[in-house]
Amino acid sequence: MENFREGLEPVSPYGHYFNSSELYVSIIGVFEYEIPINLVHAMSWLENVFLPIHPRFSSIMVTNEKGEKKWKMVEVKLEDHVNVPIIPTGLSPTAYDEHLDDCISNIGMEKFPQNKPMWEVHIFNHPTSNAAATLIIKVHHALGDGYSVMSALLSCVQRADNPSLPLTLPSRRSTEAQSGNKSAWARVTQLFSLALNTASDFGWSFLKSTLVEDDLTPIRSGAEGAGFLPLTLSSMTFSLDRIKHIKTKLGVTVNDIIVGIIFYGTRLCMQEISHKSSNSNSTALVLLNTRKVRNYKSIKEMVGDSEAPWGNRIAFLHVPIPKFNDPKSSNPLEYVLEAQKIIKKRRTSLGVYFTDRLLDIVKKLKGPEAAARYVHGTLRNSSMTISNMIGPMEQVTMANHPLKGFYFMTPGLAQNLTITIVSYMGNLRVTAGIEKGLLDPLKFKSCVENAFQMMLKAADEAAARYVHGTLRNSSMTISNMIGPMEQNLTITIVSYMVNLRVTAGIEKGLLDPQKFKSCAENAFQMMLKAADEVPAHKKF
């Protein structure tokens, strides 16, 4: 904090890259309110809650005599950062949807003045199809990444049901391997695999950032200026419980499933527009948080915390989008399993670490603009970016306004298609930022939603086939419920009035039901007799 007061806090490497001649990247958060926005409450919240969260919101980026960029604290005039767009009143929610889309698109293209802190708020106080009012917060990506921004958000909202209770977030399954009981040979094999994966990942990442470009497809035009052109947003919502339903059947993570759904839906959309793009070489960049911890920290904990510091701590994972010839013959679940396999391999290699070191070397030898060109090449040569954040499980209030939903977008990336994902109140909100005129956003949305339904159906069918095989390969079933089973003999048991009623369902002609009944009753009498003959001291 002392460095901020003295104006000595250095700008992070990605802070340089995202505010350069090659890249100008922002984060836009769109917050949908259940009630109209009270301007007095909103201004009070911004001044007393939002602004004091972190010194970056009161700092500008300056360059010292050595050419180094630093954060310098300045006085903030709140009215310079708040805008209320002038829009006709009395329109329909559908008409306001179009106004909101245009508003977000224009906000994404505008650059921040360099003489004031790089954030702004837009209050869209008109009813749309999704909300009674909408608050738009835009911050420059140089201030911090999605992890930092979400930590800031969680620090200035409260639970709607009980503000005194803490927020809860969806649980994360640990992916760390337990190696304590591994043999020496297993450790050697693991190290060899790590070295091989690292060399492969780092080499491929370098080639993709410099020489190898994705094919031109309906989602990648290859034209100059990508990232500086207007976007149109298409948002869709998926139930987290239904995603977990697939997760349970496949034994993978929620992230694996949603990435697989996006991949499959993207290929469906590409094929509808151009059949030959089904086999195109297309790559997605999955943004990775490189902090040692993944759970959110409070802002106070982040200041000076080496494990979860504020700022930009991100990396890009190159993940090829699986190909297919015919969607009718392609199993949607393969996209989930392929995504899971590739992402797991990338995350367990050191390719990201060496790429980060390479950027540092380029920055030191040739300057931050050269490193920014390398990052720009990484983005430009791929087809899409996917980033995700975890939000609260409960409904929250912001400035005493109940929040119905929210999503975010990162304009300025040198791509034609950007996908963002955020969880809130048991749902996943997936938003596609599509360059205007590139492809129909409604078509893309429909394809991704169809992919989700196909994924659900495929997961249920796979589970049903497993159960069918289990039953078919066994001799009989014993259950306390009556239901059709694909077997020759089914036994059901039900209790009523201190009795047990045992019923045998026997395929006609297989065996005599009276004989079976007689044998079962004889077995019961023999069991009773044997129990009475057991000595008392041996009874349990």
N, C-alpha and C positions, 0 to 999 in steps of 0.2 A: 504493500500500500504506500510505503514511503516513496518508492520509485515513481508512482503515479503523481504524487503531490509535487515532486520535483521535475516531472516531465521526462523521466529517464527510462521509462519502460520501452524496451525494443519491440518492434513489430516482428511477429513470428514469420518464418519463411513463407508459409502459405498466405499469410497476410500480404506479403510482397507480391506473390504470384497472382492473387485474386484481385489486386488493385494495380494492374500494369497496363501497358499498351496492348498486350496480347489478350488479357482476360479482365473482365469486370463483372464479378459474381456477387449476387446478393441472395438473401434469404427472405422470402415473403411468407408470413403467417397469416392465414385467413381464419378469423374467429367468428362463428355463427352464434348469435345471441337469440334467446327465446323471447326477449322483450326489447322494445326500442331503447336506444342508448340515451341515458341521461348525461348530457354534456358536462354538467357540473361535476357529477361523480367521476366521469371519465377523466377530466382534467386533473381532479384531485388525486386520482389513482396514479396517473402518469407522473405527477410531480412528487408525490410522497411515497410511492411504492416502486414503480417501474424505474424511474431515473436513478434512485440511490442504489439499485441492485448491484451495479458494478461500475468502476471508474471508466470503463471503455465507453459507456453511454454519455460521458461528459468529456471525451477526449477527441482530439483531431490528430491526423497523421501529418507529421512534419519531417523534413529532411535536414539533418545537421550538416556541419561544415565538411564532414568526412563522406557525405553522401548516404549516410545510414538513416533509415526511417525509424522514427520514434513516436510514441504516444504522448501527447501533451494535453494536460487538463485545461479546460477553458470554461468560462461561464456559459450556461445553457439558457437560452430564451425559449421557453416551452412553446410559445405561439409560433415560432419559426419551424417547428417540427410537426405541427398538427394541421391537417387539411380536411375540410368538409366539402366534398365535391357538390357543385350546384347541378341538381338533376330535377326535371319536372316532377311535380307531385301528382298523385291520383292515377298512376299507371298500374297495370296489372303486374302480379309477381313475375310472370314470364318476361314481360318487357324489362323489369328491373334486373332479371337474370342477365339479359344482354348488356345492360348498362354496367353491371358489376364485372362481367367478363372483360368489357372494354377498359374499365377502370383498372383492373388488375394488370391487363396487358400493357397499358400505358405506364403504369407505375414500374413495371419490370424493366422497361426500356430506358427510363430516366436515370441519369447519373446524379450522385450526391455532390453538392458543393464541397470543395475541399477546405473551406474556412469554417465549417461547423461540424459537430459530431454526425457520423454517418448512420443516422436512423431517422425514421419518420413514421407517423401514424395517420391513417386515413379513415374517417368515420363515415360509413355508408349507412345512413339512417333511413333506409327504405326497405319494405318487406319483399323478400325474394321467395322463391319456391322452397328454400331450405331454412330460412331464418327471418325473424322480425327485423333484425338489423345485423350489420356486419362490420367488424373492426379489422382493419388491415394494418399489420405492423411489418415494416420493411427495415432490415438492417443489412449493412454491408458484410459480406462473408469474412472480410479482414478482421472484424470485431471478434468473431468466434465461429465455431462450427455448430452443427445441429445439436451435439451433446451439450455444448455451452448454452446455446439458446434455450433448449428444453429445460436445463437446470435453472436458468433464469425464470422461465415461465412457471415452473413448479414452485419457485420461491415467492411468487406474487399472486397465487390463486389459493382458494380455500374450498374444502368440501362443501357442497350445497346442503347435504343432509345434516352435517354437524361440523362447523368450522374448527372446533377444538380437536377433532380427530385428525391423525396424519393421513396423507394420501397413500393409497396402495397401488403398486404397479404389477403388471403381469410377471409371473415368475420366470426366471431364466434358468435353463438347464445348463449345468456346467459342462464344458467341452474339454476340460483339461484331463489329459490322460494320467492315470495313476501308474507310475513306473516303479514303485518301491519294491515290488516282488518280482520284477523281471529278471531273467537270467542274463549272464554276461553276453551270451550270444545274441539274445533278443535286443540288448542295448546296442550292440555293434550293428546289427541289422537296421535298427531304428536310426542310428546316426548316419549310416550309409544312405538310407532312404531319404533322410532329411537333406543331406548334401546333394543328392541327385535331384530332388524336387526343387531345391533352392536354385541350382544351376539352370534347370529347365524354366522355372518361373521367371527368374531374373532375366535370362536371355530372351524369352518370349516377350516379356514386358518391354524390354529395350527395343526389340524389333518393331513391336506394335506402336511404340511412341515415336519412332524415327522413320522406318522404311515401309512397313507392311500396313496397308490400309484395308478396311472392310470394303466389301463390294457395294456398289451403288444399288440401293433398293428403295422400296416405298417409304422406309423409315430413315434413310440416309441419302441426302441429295448430293453431298460432296461439294456443294457450292460454298464460296467464300462468304464470310459474314455470319455464319451460324453462331448463335449466341447473342448477336446484336439485333436480331429480328424479332418482331412481336410473336408472342405465344398465345395459343388458346388452350384453356384448361378443360379437362374432362375428368370428373371425379366419380368414383364408385365405392360402395360400401359392402364389406363382407363380414359375416358373423364370425367372431373369433371362436365360438363354440363349434361351428361347422368346420372351420379350419382344423381345430383340434381333433375333430372326428376323423379327418383324413390322417392327421398326425398319429393317432393311436393305431390305425390300421397299418401304417407304413413304417412306424418306428423312426421317424425323422423329426426335424425341428419345424416350428412354425415358419421360420425364415426360409427354409428349404422349400416348403410347400408354396408360399406366396411367390417366391422367385420362379418356381416351376410353372405356376399358373400364368404369371406375366409372360414367360418365355413361350408357352404354348399359345396363349391368346395373341401374342405378337406375330407368331408364325401363321396363325389362322388369318389374321388381318393382311399380312404380306401376301399370302397365297391368293386371297380374294381379289387383290389388286393386280398382282403379277405372279402367275403360276411358277415362273422360273426362279423367283426369289425364294422358293421353298428350300432350295439347296444352296443359297448364297452363304458366303462366309461373313457372318455377323457376330459382333462381340458386344457384350454388355460390360460396363464398368460398375462393379458393386463397391460402394463406398464403405470403408472399414474404419472403425474407431480404434486407434492404435494405443489408447491408454491401457494401463495395466489392470484397471478395474472398469467394469461395464455398467454397474449400477450408478444411478445419478447421485451426485454429492450436492450438498447445499453450497451456496456461493461462498460462505465463510470457509467451508472446508476446502474449496477449490483454490482459494488464494494461498499460494505457497505450497500446495500439495503436489509433490513430484509424481504421484501415481495418477491423479485425476486433475491436472491443471486446466485452467481456463485457456481458451484460444483455439487454434486449429491443430488438431492431432488426428489427421486422417490419412488414408492411403487408398489407392484404387486397385481392386482385384479384377484382372481380365478373365471374364467367364464367357466362353463361346456359347452362342445360342444354338441348341441342338437343331439339326435339320430333319425334315421329313418329306417324303414324296407324296403321300396321300393321307390327309387327316383321318380318314375312315379306317385306315390300316395302322395308324400310329397310336400307340398306347399312351394316353396323357400322363400316366404315372411314371413313364420313362423320363419325362422332363423333370419331375421332382427328384427322382433318384440320380439322374445325371447332374442336376444342379447341386445336390447334396454332396456327391462324390468330388466334383471339381472344387467347390467352395471349401470343403474340408481339407483337400490337398493343398490349396493355396494358403489357407490360414495356418497350416502346420509347417509351412516352409519359411525360410528367411528372405524370400524374394522381395517382400515389402521393405524389410530393413535395408537391404542393399540398394534398392531403388531410392530410398530416402537419403542414403549416404551419397549416391551418385548426384542427386539434386544439390546436396550441400557442396560437393566438389565443383559442380558447374557454377553454382552461385558464387563461390569464393574466387574461382579463376576467371569467369566471364561476366559476373554480375547477376543480380536478381532478374533482369529482363531476359537473359539467356535461359535461366532456369524456368522462367514463366513460359518461354517458347516451347521448352520440353514438355511441360504440363499441358500446354495448349495442343501439342502434337498428340499426346496421350488421349485427350478428349476427342480431337478432330478425327483421328484415324479409327475410332470405334463408332458404334451405332447408337448406343443409348446408355444412360446412367440410371442406376437404381440406388436410392438411399432410403433408410428407414429409421424411425424413432419410436420409442415406447412412451405412451401417455398414460394418464391416470385411469384406473378402473371405475372410479366413481365420477358422478357429475360434479363439476367444479363451478365456482363463481369467479368472475373477473370483474373488478370494480363494482361488486355487488350485483352483477348481472349474470344469471344462469347461462352457462355455456352449453349450447345444444350440440355443437360439433366443431371441429377445426381440421385444417390441412395446411400443407406448406408447399412451396415451390422454390427452386433455385435458378432463376433466370441468369443468363450470362455464360453458362457452360457452352462450349463450342460444339454443340450437337443440335440435331433437329428434334430429338425426343428425349425427355427426361421424366423418370418415374419416381414418385415419392410415396412413402408409406408411413402412416402413423396410427397407433392404436388409441382408442378412447372409448370408455363405457362399454367394453366387451365387443367392440367392432374394430375392424381394420379399414381405414380410409386410404384408398389407392387413388392417386391423382396423376394424370398424364399431362405434361406440358408439351404441346405439339406446335411446331412452327406453323404459323397460319399459312394455309394453302398447300401444305405438304400432304396431308391426308385428312379424311373426314373423322373428326373426334368422336362422333356418335358411332361410327363403324368400329373404331378401335375399342370403344367402351363395350359395345355389344360382343365383340370377339373375346375380350378378356372375361366378361361375365359368362359367356358360353363355355369358355375353357374351365371356369370354376365349376359349373354344373357338370361338365363332362368328367372332371376330376373326381367329384363326389360320387358320380355313378360308377366310375371305374374302380374306385376304392371299395364301394359296397359290393360290387360284383366279384372283386378279388377275394374279399372276406367270405362271400357266399360260396365261392368255389372251394375255398379252404375247408369250410364247414362241411360242404357236400362230400369232399374227398375223405374227411375224417369219419363221417357216418358210413359212407359206402364201404370203407375198408375195415370196419369193425363188425362184430357179430350181433350185438344188441345194445339198446339204450335203456337206462334206468333213470326215470325222472319223476318229479313230484307234480308235473303238469302234463296234460294230455295235448298232443299235437302230432301232426303227420311227420314221420321220420322215414327216410329212404332205407329201411331195413326190414328183415323178415320177422323180427321179434322186438317188441317194445314193451317195457314194463313201466307202469305208472303207479305212484303211491300217493294217497291222500288221507289225512287224519280227520275224524269227525266223531264227536261224542265219545272220547277216550278209546276209539278203535282206529286201526289202520286198515284201509281198503286197498288191496293190491290187485291191479288189473293187468292182464297180459293181452296185448294185441298181437295175434298170430296170423300170419299170411295163410289164407284158406288153402287147405290141401298140404300144407307143410308138415304139420304134426297134429295129433289128436289133442284138442284143448282140455278135455277131461283128464287125459293122462298127465298133461303138464300141471294142471291144477292139483291132482292127487299127489304128484311128486313134491310140489311146493308145500302142501299141507303136511305131508309126511316129514319133510325136512324140518318144519316148525316143531312138530311133536318130538322128533329126535333131539332137537336143540334144547327143548324144555327139559327132557329127561336127562340129558348130559349135564345141564346146568345144575339140576338137583343133586347129581351124584358127585359134584366137585366138593371136596372137603371145605368146611367153612373157613379154615385159616388160609386157604389159597384163593378165596373169592376176593374180587377187587371192590 
